[in-house]
């Protein structure tokens, strides 16, 4: 999810579909191939190969993040920035209807009574 968000931030609107598809495909390939490869490592060595492979992957990711954080990226000019707009209920109606904090709580049950006293 983080890699997809980073790809979305660093790509133009025309490139996003292609880049997003590639990121999700790489995620799926990693999820499918990692158990097979780690299973082979564990059968060649013992169960500690799982731990050591996670250590090696963590070291690789640490190096990658160290290189990425040195490059601060580009500052977006003020005229190129767009204001934030929350998603409307029409954009994801099912998500909003399943949310327990959804609009049905604001219809009338949380409004103060007209007498001003709690019942």
Backbone bond lengths (Angstrom), bond angles and torsions (degrees), N, CA, C in turn:
res aa  C-N    CA-C-N  psi(-1)  N-CA   C-N-CA  omega(-1)  CA-C   N-CA-C  phi
1 X - - - 1.449 - - 1.521 110.62 -
2 X 1.327 115.97 -40.70 1.460 118.83 -179.53 1.521 110.43 -67.28
3 X 1.319 116.44 -40.30 1.463 118.66 179.87 1.529 111.12 -66.56
4 X 1.319 117.88 -34.64 1.464 120.57 177.16 1.526 110.61 -68.65
5 X 1.328 116.86 -39.57 1.464 119.95 177.74 1.525 110.99 -66.01
6 X 1.330 116.84 -39.64 1.459 120.28 177.47 1.522 110.74 -64.93
7 X 1.324 116.49 -41.19 1.467 120.00 177.77 1.524 110.84 -63.88
8 X 1.318 117.32 -37.96 1.463 120.45 178.80 1.521 111.13 -67.35
9 X 1.331 116.65 -36.60 1.461 119.87 179.88 1.521 112.39 -70.36
10 X 1.319 116.94 -30.94 1.460 120.82 -173.85 1.521 114.05 -102.29
11 X 1.305 118.63 13.50 1.462 120.95 -179.94 1.524 109.63 -128.02
12 X 1.308 114.59 160.23 1.461 118.98 176.96 1.531 109.24 -81.47
13 X 1.305 115.67 169.61 1.464 120.21 -178.39 1.521 111.70 -63.66
14 X 1.335 117.13 -32.30 1.467 120.07 -179.42 1.526 111.66 -72.05
15 X 1.325 116.88 -30.40 1.462 121.09 -177.42 1.518 113.41 -87.26
16 X 1.329 117.66 -14.42 1.457 119.62 -168.84 1.523 113.50 -61.51
17 X 1.308 118.82 -41.73 1.465 120.67 -177.75 1.521 110.35 -62.74
18 X 1.318 116.80 -45.16 1.465 120.43 -179.65 1.529 111.42 -66.68
19 X 1.315 116.92 -43.91 1.464 120.25 -179.92 1.524 110.42 -69.00
20 X 1.323 117.39 -42.70 1.460 120.44 178.98 1.514 112.44 -62.11
21 X 1.321 116.64 -39.96 1.463 120.82 176.85 1.519 110.78 -63.79
22 X 1.319 116.70 -41.37 1.466 120.42 179.50 1.521 111.55 -65.31
23 X 1.325 117.07 -42.06 1.466 120.38 179.52 1.524 110.48 -63.87
24 X 1.321 117.21 -43.99 1.462 119.99 179.69 1.527 111.86 -67.93
25 X 1.331 117.69 -34.04 1.461 121.14 176.95 1.527 110.69 -66.97
26 X 1.322 117.38 -43.11 1.465 120.12 176.85 1.527 111.22 -63.13
27 X 1.319 116.89 -37.50 1.457 120.53 176.67 1.526 110.58 -62.85
28 X 1.314 116.92 -43.58 1.466 120.84 179.48 1.525 111.63 -66.64
29 X 1.339 116.95 -40.56 1.466 119.65 177.99 1.521 111.41 -63.72
30 X 1.317 116.71 -40.79 1.462 120.13 177.13 1.519 112.02 -65.22
31 X 1.325 116.70 -39.78 1.461 120.01 179.30 1.521 111.90 -67.93
32 X 1.332 117.26 -30.09 1.464 120.55 179.94 1.525 112.19 -83.99
33 X 1.329 117.27 -36.44 1.466 119.14 -174.66 1.521 113.78 -88.42
34 X 1.311 118.87 -27.48 1.467 120.87 -177.05 1.527 112.87 -60.27
35 X 1.326 121.25 -45.91 1.466 119.11 178.94 1.528 113.02 -62.28
36 X 1.317 116.65 -35.77 1.469 119.56 179.25 1.524 110.26 -67.16
37 X 1.329 116.68 -48.20 1.461 120.70 -179.10 1.527 111.90 -66.33
38 X 1.320 116.78 -42.87 1.463 119.07 179.64 1.522 111.34 -69.10
39 X 1.313 117.46 -32.50 1.464 120.14 174.97 1.513 111.81 -63.75
40 X 1.331 116.66 -40.07 1.468 120.37 176.81 1.523 111.15 -65.64
41 X 1.317 117.01 -41.49 1.465 119.92 177.14 1.523 111.20 -62.09
42 X 1.320 116.08 -41.03 1.465 119.52 -179.33 1.518 111.60 -70.09
43 X 1.329 118.54 -29.27 1.465 119.53 177.49 1.531 110.97 -77.76
44 X 1.330 118.52 -32.24 1.462 121.02 176.41 1.528 111.48 -72.04
45 X 1.296 116.31 -42.25 1.464 121.72 179.70 1.517 106.28 -107.05
46 X 1.285 119.29 -143.96 1.466 119.55 175.31 1.532 108.56 -116.83
47 X 1.311 116.51 -165.10 1.463 120.41 -175.56 1.522 112.66 -66.21
48 X 1.331 117.68 -18.06 1.467 118.93 178.94 1.526 112.17 -69.56
49 X 1.322 117.90 -13.88 1.467 120.54 177.26 1.527 110.74 -62.12
50 X 1.322 117.12 -30.72 1.463 120.38 177.01 1.526 110.07 -63.34
51 X 1.336 115.90 -46.57 1.459 120.79 179.15 1.524 110.95 -62.38
52 X 1.329 117.44 -46.83 1.462 120.66 -177.37 1.529 111.81 -68.62
53 X 1.309 117.88 -31.79 1.468 118.86 176.83 1.528 110.71 -69.62
54 X 1.337 117.07 -37.12 1.461 119.56 175.08 1.524 110.80 -65.60
55 X 1.327 117.00 -37.03 1.469 120.35 176.48 1.526 110.56 -63.05
56 X 1.320 116.77 -43.74 1.467 120.63 -179.62 1.526 110.73 -65.34
57 X 1.335 117.31 -43.31 1.465 120.11 178.40 1.525 111.60 -65.00
58 X 1.320 116.70 -38.10 1.466 120.03 177.54 1.521 111.00 -64.60
59 X 1.329 116.97 -38.63 1.466 120.21 177.48 1.525 110.85 -65.02
60 X 1.325 117.09 -41.04 1.468 120.42 178.33 1.525 110.31 -63.92
61 X 1.329 117.32 -44.31 1.460 120.27 179.52 1.525 111.38 -66.24
62 X 1.332 117.44 -35.46 1.461 120.76 177.40 1.521 110.85 -63.52
63 X 1.323 116.42 -44.12 1.465 119.84 177.07 1.527 111.15 -62.91
64 X 1.318 116.68 -41.40 1.464 120.80 179.06 1.530 110.71 -61.98
65 X 1.332 116.67 -45.82 1.459 119.87 179.95 1.520 111.67 -66.68
66 X 1.324 117.43 -34.87 1.463 120.09 177.58 1.523 110.60 -63.74
67 X 1.312 116.55 -40.10 1.466 119.93 178.38 1.529 110.11 -69.84
68 X 1.312 117.68 -40.56 1.466 121.17 -177.61 1.519 112.41 -68.74
69 X 1.333 117.66 -35.89 1.461 119.39 -177.62 1.518 112.34 -75.75
70 X 1.340 117.92 -19.95 1.462 119.70 174.75 1.516 110.52 -67.60
71 X 1.324 117.24 -34.80 1.454 121.93 178.83 1.525 107.89 -87.96
72 X 1.314 116.42 105.78 1.466 120.56 -175.06 1.517 113.12 -74.96
73 X 1.293 117.94 -12.27 1.457 120.23 178.39 1.512 111.56 87.22
74 X 1.306 114.78 -169.69 1.453 121.45 -176.74 1.516 109.67 -102.23
75 X 1.306 114.78 145.97 1.451 120.45 175.28 1.523 107.18 -89.18
76 X 1.319 116.11 129.66 1.464 120.97 -179.85 1.520 108.51 -82.18
77 X 1.308 116.10 130.62 1.460 121.15 179.56 1.521 110.01 -64.47
78 X 1.320 116.05 151.96 1.464 120.87 -176.46 1.521 111.90 -60.44
79 X 1.329 117.80 -36.12 1.471 119.31 -178.95 1.522 112.39 -73.46
80 X 1.340 117.80 -17.76 1.465 120.85 178.17 1.522 112.65 -89.69
81 X 1.323 117.26 -12.94 1.457 120.44 -179.40 1.520 109.98 -77.63
82 X 1.312 115.75 145.58 1.460 120.67 176.67 1.523 108.30 -114.80
83 X 1.322 117.53 144.84 1.463 119.29 -179.92 1.528 111.15 -68.93
84 X 1.309 115.46 150.89 1.457 121.19 178.47 1.521 109.48 -70.94
85 X 1.317 116.47 137.28 1.456 120.69 173.67 1.522 107.82 -134.46
86 X 1.314 115.50 128.16 1.456 120.32 -179.88 1.522 109.69 -70.21
87 X 1.313 116.21 152.23 1.460 120.70 179.39 1.524 109.41 -68.87
88 X 1.295 115.80 135.08 1.460 120.55 177.48 1.524 109.51 -77.93
89 X 1.310 116.39 162.65 1.463 119.78 179.83 1.518 111.65 -64.89
90 X 1.335 117.80 -22.13 1.459 120.20 177.74 1.526 111.53 -72.75
91 X 1.329 117.99 -23.78 1.465 121.50 -178.22 1.527 111.21 -72.29
92 X 1.312 117.35 -37.13 1.465 121.34 -179.40 1.526 108.88 -144.59
93 X 1.334 117.44 71.18 1.466 119.56 -173.44 1.519 113.60 -64.01
94 X 1.324 118.15 -35.29 1.459 119.77 -178.69 1.515 110.80 -68.42
95 X 1.310 116.96 -41.43 1.459 120.50 179.77 1.513 111.86 -60.96
96 X 1.329 117.26 -40.76 1.449 119.82 179.75 1.525 111.82 -73.48
97 X 1.311 117.85 -32.27 1.461 118.67 -179.77 1.521 111.55 -74.57
98 X 1.332 118.02 -25.89 1.461 121.00 178.32 1.521 112.96 -85.12
99 X 1.317 117.37 -16.29 1.457 121.27 -178.55 1.527 109.27 -71.69
100 X 1.337 118.36 123.37 1.465 119.45 -178.74 1.526 112.80 -65.92
101 X 1.323 117.89 -17.03 1.463 120.82 178.12 1.510 111.25 -91.92
102 X 1.317 117.21 11.55 1.452 123.52 -172.75 1.513 114.40 -64.14
103 X 1.331 116.46 -175.96 1.459 122.91 -173.49 1.519 115.05 -59.73
104 X 1.326 118.87 -23.62 1.455 118.81 -177.54 1.525 112.22 -64.59
105 X 1.340 118.28 -20.95 1.452 120.60 177.30 1.525 111.69 -75.56
106 X 1.329 117.51 -25.87 1.456 120.93 -176.47 1.522 112.82 -93.58
107 X 1.326 118.02 1.23 1.463 120.23 -174.75 1.521 111.57 -68.84
108 X 1.298 118.34 -42.04 1.446 117.49 -178.24 1.506 113.94 -172.63
109 X 1.307 117.98 -17.42 1.453 119.23 -174.96 1.526 113.00 -76.68
110 X 1.322 118.50 -17.17 1.458 120.47 179.24 1.525 112.70 -103.74
111 X 1.323 116.85 -0.89 1.458 120.12 179.33 1.525 109.55 -75.84
112 X 1.331 117.64 145.70 1.471 119.21 179.25 1.524 110.62 -68.43
113 X 1.305 114.90 149.58 1.465 118.77 179.09 1.526 109.21 -71.74
114 X 1.332 116.05 157.41 1.460 120.25 -176.93 1.514 112.32 -69.94
115 X 1.317 118.01 -27.07 1.458 120.04 -179.15 1.525 111.55 -75.48
116 X 1.333 117.07 -16.93 1.455 120.39 178.90 1.514 112.80 84.90
117 X 1.323 117.44 -0.83 1.457 120.85 -179.87 1.511 109.24 -108.81
118 X 1.324 115.96 147.03 1.459 119.78 175.43 1.508 109.49 -77.07
119 X 1.294 115.90 142.26 1.460 120.14 -178.87 1.489 110.43 -101.55
